């Protein structure tokens, strides 16, 4: 309602919002913690005037109305300050006097949020239950083993290779022609995917790096993390921990001036270089870091002014085709590090993935290919892209692997799958299914945010404000008042816990298959599904 009391087209009531604040006056002590912690400023202290009927039994005076003034909590209904249901107010309330409740009908806010010509963005992703990956079963069980070996049944190493693995005859020919052999890295099959320093808060990013370093140096697990687009802190580029990092270069080239200048001072080489051509949340579109997050630190690393939005072009402007990309980008990145660092492209999961892969098979430089399916999600994607564009990762990675089998290069070019892995909590099972469909490893992003930092976003339109820098947990915010809520040491401990539990679950799945010496990449006879159409599409067993 406007200042003069008139009703406008965007006037909303609490009934129209996706979340409604339930406040108990009797329990509330007006401490103000809830209003202070709310990232959207959806609640405020208000003054209320209430009519109360008072009856004095000791008096002959007729009952009358008494008007009393009291203070309380009021929910705001304007679209700029709507409640996102993060429940931070509930977490800090000492008396359990306040809680957000989901609306009992479809909210009307979605028709009013696109003010000033800006479409609705969100940081979450659809978590549709019982997707294809969650329905895959592991059906090949080897139970007739040597009893003497049963005690050590789960004692084996989980490793995968990142890099072009040429046959011996090709290796000799390659070194004769080029004077070097394509580098190969032995890494853990679960990779923390690209989430940039800028999209994530400094404390979240530092916590992830600390957790990865601990897993490598104390647990002996060669876990790797991708930087995402936007570079990384200069001190990381010049530290020994760079060997655990995959540097990503994308169409915006943000942060790459700093990386190139730091090459002569690098103590160790990075694990690999990932060239991002697309991502599953928004195929064919570039990334976007909104101005809310571009503070002095982010601006300095990316080489841009403070407080400006940073959209990446949809494509790399200097390249026309994948052949030109290999010639210009992949080979130039190899040369920058003296042909010591693997370089591979990351593409969106689309029907054109096979065309990209076929071009890579004809060139011996590409160290692999990462495919990002439609179920991935970031705070920089529009709803229309996430809901209506993309390709399921299971069928896309299967097509790519079978294509490699057809040309006899299934053991030469590693494929890495991403996009919705573990979105329903079944991380180890989803990973094992993708490996048996043909992936050499998987990348995760949203899962690690939920598991390691306690992201509260969901598909019931809860929170999902990663894009505007108001993350109530401080995961995706550049505001010190918000990201200081997150302790990087706690994040690091949770990262370690996640990987150790994943490691045990994956061993429990792989050990009964009788393939404990190596990952069962492409071992499709070990999986089945209860959907005939999906079984025919993936070329796996149909089981009911």
ZANUVEX-607686 format. One record per residue (C-alpha): x, y, z; residue in one letter. Coordinates in nm, 2 decimals. Layout:
<r <X,Y,Z>,a> ...
# end
This chain:
<r <0.00,0.00,0.00>,x> <r <0.13,0.34,-0.09>,x> <r <0.20,0.62,0.16>,x> <r <-0.14,0.78,0.11>,x> <r <-0.31,0.45,0.18>,x> <r <-0.41,0.36,-0.18>,x> <r <-0.39,0.00,-0.31>,x> <r <-0.15,-0.05,-0.60>,x> <r <-0.10,-0.34,-0.84>,x> <r <0.20,-0.46,-0.63>,x> <r <0.02,-0.44,-0.30>,x> <r <0.05,-0.77,-0.12>,x> <r <-0.08,-0.92,0.20>,x> <r <0.09,-1.18,0.42>,x> <r <-0.13,-1.44,0.26>,x> <r <0.03,-1.37,-0.08>,x> <r <0.38,-1.44,0.04>,x> <r <0.55,-1.78,0.03>,x> <r <0.64,-1.76,0.40>,x> <r <0.45,-1.61,0.68>,x> <r <0.59,-1.51,1.02>,x> <r <0.42,-1.66,1.32>,x> <r <0.50,-1.45,1.63>,x> <r <0.40,-1.53,1.99>,x> <r <0.35,-1.21,2.19>,x> <r <0.34,-1.40,2.52>,x> <r <0.69,-1.56,2.47>,x> <r <0.86,-1.26,2.31>,x> <r <1.09,-1.04,2.53>,x> <r <1.15,-0.79,2.26>,x> <r <1.53,-0.86,2.26>,x> <r <1.56,-0.76,1.90>,x> <r <1.77,-1.05,1.79>,x> <r <1.53,-1.17,1.52>,x> <r <1.51,-0.83,1.35>,x> <r <1.89,-0.79,1.37>,x> <r <1.97,-1.12,1.21>,x> <r <1.71,-1.12,0.93>,x> <r <1.90,-1.09,0.60>,x> <r <1.60,-0.95,0.41>,x> <r <1.48,-0.71,0.68>,x> <r <1.14,-0.89,0.65>,x> <r <1.05,-0.82,1.01>,x> <r <1.06,-0.50,1.21>,x> <r <0.96,-0.37,1.55>,x> <r <0.61,-0.22,1.54>,x> <r <0.37,-0.04,1.76>,x> <r <0.03,-0.19,1.79>,x> <r <-0.30,-0.04,1.93>,x> <r <-0.55,-0.30,2.06>,x> <r <-0.90,-0.27,2.19>,x> <r <-0.95,-0.47,2.51>,x> <r <-1.28,-0.53,2.69>,x> <r <-1.23,-0.48,3.07>,x> <r <-1.47,-0.60,3.33>,x> <r <-1.43,-0.51,3.70>,x> <r <-1.63,-0.76,3.90>,x> <r <-1.60,-0.55,4.22>,x> <r <-1.75,-0.25,4.06>,x> <r <-2.10,-0.16,3.94>,x> <r <-1.95,0.02,3.64>,x> <r <-2.06,-0.12,3.31>,x> <r <-1.79,-0.31,3.11>,x> <r <-1.61,-0.08,2.87>,x> <r <-1.35,-0.07,2.60>,x> <r <-0.99,0.02,2.69>,x> <r <-0.73,0.09,2.42>,x> <r <-0.38,-0.02,2.50>,x> <r <-0.05,0.02,2.31>,x> <r <0.21,-0.25,2.30>,x> <r <0.52,-0.33,2.10>,x> <r <0.58,-0.63,1.89>,x> <r <0.71,-0.78,1.56>,x> <r <0.55,-0.69,1.23>,x> <r <0.62,-0.87,0.90>,x> <r <0.68,-0.65,0.59>,x> <r <0.49,-0.74,0.27>,x> <r <0.66,-0.53,0.00>,x> <r <0.85,-0.75,-0.26>,x> <r <1.18,-0.60,-0.18>,x> <r <1.17,-0.73,0.18>,x> <r <0.97,-1.05,0.16>,x> <r <1.05,-1.33,0.40>,x> <r <1.25,-1.61,0.24>,x> <r <1.19,-1.87,0.52>,x> <r <1.55,-1.91,0.62>,x> <r <1.45,-1.93,0.99>,x> <r <1.75,-1.74,1.12>,x> <r <1.51,-1.56,1.35>,x> <r <1.41,-1.89,1.50>,x> <r <1.77,-1.99,1.55>,x> <r <1.86,-1.68,1.75>,x> <r <1.54,-1.64,1.94>,x> <r <1.60,-1.74,2.31>,x> <r <1.23,-1.81,2.37>,x> <r <1.11,-1.98,2.06>,x> <r <0.87,-1.70,2.00>,x> <r <0.90,-1.67,1.62>,x> <r <0.90,-1.91,1.33>,x> <r <0.84,-1.87,0.95>,x> <r <0.56,-2.10,0.82>,x> <r <0.52,-2.20,0.45>,x> <r <0.21,-2.07,0.28>,x> <r <-0.07,-2.31,0.23>,x> <r <-0.12,-2.21,-0.13>,x> <r <0.08,-2.10,-0.43>,x> <r <0.23,-1.76,-0.35>,x> <r <0.16,-1.45,-0.55>,x> <r <0.50,-1.30,-0.50>,x> <r <0.64,-1.45,-0.81>,x> <r <0.42,-1.22,-1.02>,x> <r <0.55,-0.91,-0.84>,x> <r <0.92,-0.98,-0.78>,x> <r <1.02,-0.89,-1.13>,x> <r <1.01,-0.52,-1.06>,x> <r <1.23,-0.27,-1.26>,x> <r <1.25,-0.52,-1.55>,x> <r <1.46,-0.77,-1.36>,x> <r <1.36,-1.14,-1.39>,x> <r <1.36,-1.35,-1.08>,x> <r <1.68,-1.52,-1.00>,x> <r <1.74,-1.78,-0.73>,x> <r <2.03,-1.97,-0.58>,x> <r <1.86,-2.30,-0.54>,x> <r <1.78,-2.58,-0.78>,x> <r <1.50,-2.82,-0.83>,x> <r <1.54,-3.13,-0.61>,x> <r <1.29,-3.35,-0.78>,x> <r <1.26,-3.68,-0.58>,x> <r <1.33,-4.01,-0.73>,x> <r <1.53,-3.89,-1.03>,x> <r <1.70,-4.14,-1.26>,x> <r <2.03,-4.16,-1.06>,x> <r <1.84,-4.23,-0.74>,x> <r <1.65,-4.51,-0.90>,x> <r <1.95,-4.70,-1.03>,x> <r <2.03,-5.02,-0.84>,x> <r <2.35,-5.21,-0.81>,x> <r <2.27,-5.57,-0.92>,x> <r <2.60,-5.75,-0.98>,x> <r <2.72,-5.88,-0.64>,x> <r <3.02,-6.11,-0.62>,x> <r <2.95,-6.32,-0.31>,x> <r <3.18,-6.62,-0.38>,x> <r <3.51,-6.47,-0.27>,x> <r <3.80,-6.61,-0.07>,x> <r <3.70,-6.59,0.30>,x> <r <4.06,-6.50,0.39>,x> <r <4.02,-6.18,0.19>,x> <r <3.69,-6.07,0.34>,x> <r <3.85,-5.89,0.63>,x> <r <4.03,-5.66,0.39>,x> <r <3.75,-5.64,0.15>,x> <r <3.71,-5.26,0.18>,x> <r <4.08,-5.19,0.21>,x> <r <4.16,-5.05,-0.13>,x> <r <4.25,-4.72,-0.28>,x> <r <3.99,-4.50,-0.46>,x> <r <4.17,-4.31,-0.74>,x> <r <4.10,-4.19,-1.08>,x> <r <4.31,-4.02,-1.35>,x> <r <4.29,-3.67,-1.48>,x> <r <4.48,-3.64,-1.81>,x> <r <4.52,-3.79,-2.15>,x> <r <4.62,-4.15,-2.11>,x> <r <4.77,-4.25,-2.45>,x> <r <4.85,-4.61,-2.54>,x> <r <5.22,-4.70,-2.54>,x> <r <5.26,-4.68,-2.91>,x> <r <5.09,-4.34,-2.92>,x> <r <5.30,-4.22,-2.63>,x> <r <5.62,-4.30,-2.82>,x> <r <5.50,-4.13,-3.14>,x> <r <5.37,-3.83,-2.94>,x> <r <5.71,-3.78,-2.76>,x> <r <5.89,-3.81,-3.10>,x> <r <5.67,-3.55,-3.26>,x> <r <5.63,-3.31,-2.97>,x> <r <5.91,-3.37,-2.73>,x> <r <5.67,-3.42,-2.43>,x> <r <5.41,-3.66,-2.30>,x> <r <5.06,-3.54,-2.19>,x> <r <5.07,-3.50,-1.81>,x> <r <4.84,-3.72,-1.60>,x> <r <4.73,-3.66,-1.24>,x> <r <4.61,-3.93,-0.99>,x> <r <4.32,-3.77,-0.80>,x> <r <4.02,-3.86,-0.59>,x> <r <3.70,-3.93,-0.80>,x> <r <3.50,-3.67,-0.60>,x> <r <3.59,-3.32,-0.69>,x> <r <3.46,-2.99,-0.54>,x> <r <3.33,-2.82,-0.85>,x> <r <3.38,-2.46,-0.96>,x> <r <3.25,-2.21,-0.71>,x> <r <3.43,-1.88,-0.74>,x> <r <3.60,-1.66,-0.49>,x> <r <3.33,-1.40,-0.51>,x> <r <3.03,-1.62,-0.55>,x> <r <3.13,-1.78,-0.21>,x> <r <3.23,-1.57,0.09>,x> <r <3.59,-1.55,0.20>,x> <r <3.53,-1.76,0.51>,x> <r <3.35,-2.03,0.31>,x> <r <3.62,-2.04,0.04>,x> <r <3.89,-2.05,0.30>,x> <r <3.71,-2.33,0.49>,x> <r <3.69,-2.54,0.17>,x> <r <4.06,-2.49,0.10>,x> <r <4.15,-2.58,0.46>,x> <r <3.94,-2.90,0.44>,x> <r <4.09,-3.00,0.11>,x> <r <4.45,-2.95,0.24>,x> <r <4.38,-3.16,0.55>,x> <r <4.23,-3.44,0.34>,x> <r <4.54,-3.45,0.12>,x> <r <4.81,-3.41,0.39>,x> <r <4.66,-3.59,0.69>,x> <r <4.42,-3.84,0.53>,x> <r <4.61,-3.92,0.22>,x> <r <4.31,-3.85,-0.01>,x> <r <4.41,-3.66,-0.32>,x> <r <4.09,-3.44,-0.32>,x> <r <4.09,-3.15,-0.56>,x> <r <3.89,-2.82,-0.57>,x> <r <3.81,-2.61,-0.87>,x> <r <3.83,-2.23,-0.83>,x> <r <3.54,-2.14,-1.06>,x> <r <3.56,-1.82,-1.27>,x> <r <3.72,-1.52,-1.10>,x> <r <4.07,-1.63,-1.00>,x> <r <4.18,-1.69,-0.64>,x> <r <4.36,-1.50,-0.37>,x> <r <4.72,-1.41,-0.46>,x> <r <4.86,-1.59,-0.15>,x> <r <4.71,-1.92,-0.26>,x> <r <4.88,-1.88,-0.60>,x> <r <5.21,-1.86,-0.43>,x> <r <5.16,-2.13,-0.18>,x> <r <5.23,-2.51,-0.18>,x> <r <4.85,-2.57,-0.15>,x> <r <4.81,-2.47,-0.52>,x> <r <4.88,-2.83,-0.62>,x> <r <4.53,-2.92,-0.48>,x> <r <4.35,-2.66,-0.69>,x> <r <4.21,-2.68,-1.04>,x> <r <4.22,-2.33,-1.20>,x> <r <3.92,-2.24,-1.41>,x> <r <3.92,-1.99,-1.70>,x> <r <3.59,-1.89,-1.84>,x> <r <3.45,-1.66,-2.10>,x> <r <3.48,-1.35,-1.87>,x> <r <3.86,-1.42,-1.80>,x> <r <3.81,-1.26,-1.46>,x> <r <4.11,-1.30,-1.24>,x> <r <4.34,-1.44,-1.51>,x> <r <4.57,-1.14,-1.52>,x> <r <4.66,-1.21,-1.16>,x> <r <4.71,-1.58,-1.23>,x> <r <4.94,-1.52,-1.53>,x> <r <5.15,-1.27,-1.35>,x> <r <5.19,-1.52,-1.06>,x> <r <5.32,-1.80,-1.28>,x> <r <5.69,-1.72,-1.23>,x> <r <5.64,-1.71,-0.85>,x> <r <5.44,-2.03,-0.82>,x> <r <5.61,-2.28,-0.59>,x> <r <5.41,-2.57,-0.73>,x> <r <5.20,-2.63,-1.04>,x> <r <4.82,-2.63,-1.01>,x> <r <4.65,-2.97,-1.05>,x> <r <4.49,-2.88,-1.38>,x> <r <4.34,-2.60,-1.58>,x> <r <3.97,-2.62,-1.66>,x> <r <3.84,-2.41,-1.95>,x> <r <3.46,-2.35,-1.90>,x> <r <3.26,-2.32,-2.21>,x> <r <2.92,-2.37,-2.04>,x> <r <2.75,-2.50,-1.73>,x> <r <2.44,-2.70,-1.68>,x> <r <2.24,-2.44,-1.48>,x> <r <2.23,-2.21,-1.78>,x> <r <2.35,-2.37,-2.11>,x> <r <2.46,-2.12,-2.36>,x> <r <2.47,-1.83,-2.11>,x> <r <2.75,-1.68,-1.92>,x> <r <2.79,-1.64,-1.54>,x> <r <2.69,-1.33,-1.35>,x> <r <2.83,-1.19,-1.03>,x> <r <2.60,-0.91,-0.92>,x> <r <2.72,-0.58,-0.79>,x> <r <2.61,-0.66,-0.44>,x> <r <2.92,-0.89,-0.41>,x> <r <3.18,-0.69,-0.59>,x> <r <3.36,-0.53,-0.29>,x> <r <3.72,-0.40,-0.29>,x> <r <3.88,-0.74,-0.25>,x> <r <3.68,-0.91,-0.53>,x> <r <3.73,-0.61,-0.76>,x> <r <4.11,-0.62,-0.70>,x> <r <4.14,-0.99,-0.78>,x> <r <3.92,-0.96,-1.09>,x> <r <4.07,-0.63,-1.21>,x> <r <3.74,-0.44,-1.23>,x> <r <3.58,-0.14,-1.06>,x> <r <3.41,-0.17,-0.72>,x> <r <3.03,-0.22,-0.72>,x> <r <2.96,-0.32,-1.08>,x> <r <2.78,-0.63,-1.20>,x> <r <3.01,-0.87,-1.38>,x> <r <2.84,-1.07,-1.65>,x> <r <3.04,-1.32,-1.85>,x> <r <2.98,-1.35,-2.23>,x> <r <2.78,-1.65,-2.34>,x> <r <3.08,-1.78,-2.54>,x> <r <3.45,-1.72,-2.55>,x> <r <3.47,-1.42,-2.78>,x> <r <3.81,-1.51,-2.93>,x> <r <3.72,-1.86,-3.06>,x> <r <3.48,-1.97,-3.32>,x> <r <3.48,-2.35,-3.29>,x> <r <3.61,-2.63,-3.07>,x> <r <3.89,-2.69,-3.31>,x> <r <4.00,-2.33,-3.27>,x> <r <3.95,-2.36,-2.90>,x> <r <4.19,-2.65,-2.88>,x> <r <4.45,-2.47,-3.09>,x> <r <4.43,-2.14,-2.92>,x> <r <4.33,-2.21,-2.56>,x> <r <4.43,-2.56,-2.46>,x> <r <4.77,-2.55,-2.63>,x> <r <4.84,-2.20,-2.50>,x> <r <4.76,-2.31,-2.14>,x> <r <4.99,-2.61,-2.18>,x> <r <5.27,-2.38,-2.30>,x> <r <5.21,-2.14,-2.01>,x> <r <5.31,-2.41,-1.76>,x> <r <5.57,-2.58,-1.97>,x> <r <5.34,-2.87,-2.08>,x> <r <5.33,-2.99,-1.72>,x> <r <4.97,-2.92,-1.63>,x> <r <4.66,-3.10,-1.78>,x> <r <4.41,-2.88,-1.96>,x> <r <4.05,-2.98,-2.03>,x> <r <3.72,-2.82,-2.13>,x> <r <3.40,-2.81,-1.93>,x> <r <3.08,-2.80,-2.13>,x> <r <2.70,-2.80,-2.06>,x> <r <2.52,-3.12,-2.10>,x> <r <2.35,-3.08,-2.43>,x> <r <2.27,-3.29,-2.74>,x> <r <2.59,-3.13,-2.90>,x> <r <2.82,-3.28,-2.64>,x> <r <2.91,-3.56,-2.87>,x> <r <3.02,-3.31,-3.14>,x> <r <3.26,-3.15,-2.89>,x> <r <3.39,-3.49,-2.77>,x> <r <3.45,-3.61,-3.13>,x> <r <3.67,-3.31,-3.19>,x> <r <3.86,-3.38,-2.87>,x> <r <3.93,-3.74,-2.97>,x> <r <4.11,-3.62,-3.28>,x> <r <4.34,-3.40,-3.08>,x> <r <4.59,-3.54,-2.83>,x> <r <4.61,-3.22,-2.62>,x> <r <4.28,-3.23,-2.43>,x> <r <4.32,-3.39,-2.09>,x> <r <3.96,-3.49,-2.06>,x> <r <3.61,-3.34,-2.07>,x> <r <3.38,-3.23,-1.79>,x> <r <3.00,-3.24,-1.86>,x> <r <2.76,-3.04,-1.65>,x> <r <2.40,-3.16,-1.65>,x> <r <2.08,-2.97,-1.61>,x> <r <2.03,-3.04,-1.24>,x> <r <2.32,-2.82,-1.13>,x> <r <2.25,-2.49,-0.98>,x> <r <2.41,-2.16,-0.89>,x> <r <2.30,-1.82,-0.77>,x> <r <2.38,-1.66,-1.11>,x> <r <2.12,-1.84,-1.31>,x> <r <1.77,-1.73,-1.40>,x> <r <1.47,-1.94,-1.33>,x> <r <1.38,-1.97,-1.69>,x> <r <1.72,-2.12,-1.77>,x> <r <1.72,-2.36,-1.47>,x> <r <1.37,-2.48,-1.53>,x> <r <1.35,-2.52,-1.90>,x> <r <1.70,-2.56,-2.04>,x> <r <1.96,-2.84,-2.02>,x> <r <2.02,-3.21,-2.05>,x> <r <2.01,-3.49,-1.79>,x> <r <2.36,-3.58,-1.69>,x> <r <2.30,-3.96,-1.68>,x> <r <2.21,-4.00,-2.04>,x> <r <2.46,-3.74,-2.16>,x> <r <2.76,-3.90,-1.99>,x> <r <2.64,-4.24,-2.11>,x> <r <2.62,-4.12,-2.47>,x> <r <2.97,-3.97,-2.44>,x> <r <3.12,-4.29,-2.29>,x> <r <2.96,-4.52,-2.56>,x> <r <3.09,-4.29,-2.82>,x> <r <3.44,-4.33,-2.68>,x> <r <3.39,-4.71,-2.68>,x> <r <3.29,-4.70,-3.05>,x> <r <3.62,-4.53,-3.14>,x> <r <3.83,-4.73,-2.90>,x> <r <3.93,-4.44,-2.67>,x> <r <3.73,-4.52,-2.35>,x> <r <4.04,-4.56,-2.15>,x> <r <4.21,-4.26,-2.30>,x> <r <3.99,-3.96,-2.24>,x> <r <3.85,-3.93,-1.89>,x> <r <3.49,-3.79,-1.85>,x> <r <3.38,-3.60,-1.54>,x> <r <3.01,-3.56,-1.46>,x> <r <2.84,-3.29,-1.27>,x> <r <2.49,-3.15,-1.22>,x> <r <2.26,-3.26,-0.93>,x> <r <2.49,-3.53,-0.80>,x> <r <2.37,-3.61,-0.45>,x> <r <2.08,-3.36,-0.47>,x> <r <1.86,-3.59,-0.26>,x> <r <2.14,-3.69,-0.02>,x> <r <2.25,-4.00,-0.20>,x> <r <2.60,-3.88,-0.29>,x> <r <2.79,-4.21,-0.29>,x> <r <2.52,-4.40,-0.47>,x> <r <2.48,-4.13,-0.74>,x> <r <2.86,-4.12,-0.79>,x> <r <2.89,-4.50,-0.82>,x> <r <2.60,-4.50,-1.08>,x> <r <2.77,-4.23,-1.29>,x> <r <3.10,-4.41,-1.27>,x> <r <2.94,-4.73,-1.40>,x> <r <2.77,-4.52,-1.67>,x> <r <3.11,-4.41,-1.79>,x> <r <3.24,-4.12,-1.58>,x> <r <3.59,-4.12,-1.44>,x> <r <3.48,-3.89,-1.16>,x> <r <3.22,-3.64,-1.05>,x> <r <3.21,-3.28,-0.94>,x> <r <2.98,-3.15,-0.67>,x> <r <2.89,-2.79,-0.57>,x> <r <2.55,-2.74,-0.41>,x> <r <2.59,-3.06,-0.21>,x> <r <2.91,-2.94,-0.04>,x> <r <2.74,-2.61,0.04>,x> <r <2.45,-2.79,0.21>,x> <r <2.67,-3.05,0.39>,x> <r <2.97,-2.84,0.49>,x> <r <2.81,-2.50,0.56>,x> <r <2.45,-2.57,0.64>,x> <r <2.28,-2.40,0.34>,x> <r <1.91,-2.38,0.41>,x> <r <1.79,-2.33,0.06>,x> <r <1.53,-2.57,-0.08>,x> <r <1.28,-2.61,-0.36>,x> <r <0.99,-2.48,-0.15>,x> <r <1.12,-2.14,-0.23>,x> <r <1.31,-2.13,0.10>,x> <r <1.60,-1.88,0.11>,x> <r <1.76,-1.91,-0.24>,x> <r <1.90,-1.56,-0.23>,x> <r <2.26,-1.66,-0.31>,x> <r <2.26,-1.41,-0.60>,x> <r <2.20,-1.09,-0.40>,x> <r <2.47,-1.14,-0.13>,x> <r <2.23,-1.17,0.17>,x> <r <2.30,-1.53,0.25>,x> <r <2.18,-1.57,0.62>,x> <r <2.45,-1.83,0.69>,x> <r <2.72,-1.62,0.53>,x> <r <2.80,-1.88,0.26>,x> <r <2.75,-1.67,-0.05>,x> <r <2.78,-1.32,0.10>,x> <r <3.05,-1.06,0.08>,x> <r <2.91,-0.86,0.37>,x> <r <3.13,-0.89,0.67>,x> <r <2.83,-0.88,0.90>,x> <r <2.70,-1.19,0.74>,x> <r <3.01,-1.40,0.65>,x> <r <3.16,-1.36,0.99>,x> <r <2.88,-1.59,1.11>,x> <r <3.07,-1.87,0.94>,x> <r <3.38,-2.02,1.10>,x> <r <3.62,-2.15,0.83>,x> <r <3.75,-2.41,1.07>,x> <r <3.40,-2.55,1.12>,x> <r <3.36,-2.56,0.74>,x> <r <3.69,-2.74,0.70>,x> <r <3.59,-3.00,0.96>,x> <r <3.26,-3.07,0.79>,x> <r <3.43,-3.10,0.45>,x> <r <3.66,-3.37,0.60>,x> <r <3.36,-3.54,0.76>,x> <r <3.17,-3.54,0.43>,x> <r <3.46,-3.69,0.23>,x> <r <3.54,-3.96,0.49>,x> <r <3.18,-4.07,0.51>,x> <r <3.15,-4.07,0.13>,x> <r <3.47,-4.27,0.10>,x> <r <3.33,-4.54,0.33>,x> <r <2.99,-4.55,0.15>,x> <r <3.15,-4.58,-0.19>,x> <r <3.37,-4.87,-0.07>,x> <r <3.06,-5.04,0.06>,x> <r <2.91,-5.02,-0.29>,x> <r <3.22,-5.11,-0.49>,x> <r <3.36,-5.39,-0.28>,x> <r <3.08,-5.64,-0.35>,x> <r <3.13,-5.59,-0.72>,x> <r <3.46,-5.78,-0.72>,x> <r <3.64,-5.48,-0.87>,x> <r <3.83,-5.35,-0.57>,x> <r <4.15,-5.28,-0.76>,x> <r <4.02,-5.00,-0.98>,x> <r <3.71,-4.79,-1.03>,x> <r <3.45,-4.98,-1.23>,x> <r <3.43,-4.71,-1.51>,x> <r <3.17,-4.81,-1.76>,x> <r <3.08,-5.14,-1.58>,x> <r <2.71,-5.11,-1.69>,x> <r <2.63,-5.47,-1.63>,x> <r <2.65,-5.40,-1.26>,x> <r <2.35,-5.16,-1.26>,x> <r <1.98,-5.17,-1.34>,x> <r <1.67,-4.96,-1.31>,x> <r <1.30,-5.02,-1.27>,x> <r <1.20,-4.80,-1.57>,x> <r <1.20,-4.97,-1.91>,x> <r <1.24,-4.65,-2.11>,x> <r <1.53,-4.54,-1.89>,x> <r <1.69,-4.88,-1.91>,x> <r <1.67,-4.88,-2.29>,x> <r <1.80,-4.52,-2.31>,x> <r <2.10,-4.59,-2.08>,x> <r <2.15,-4.94,-2.22>,x> <r <2.15,-5.10,-1.88>,x> <r <1.94,-5.38,-1.73>,x> <r <1.57,-5.35,-1.67>,x> <r <1.48,-5.48,-1.32>,x> <r <1.15,-5.50,-1.14>,x> 
# end
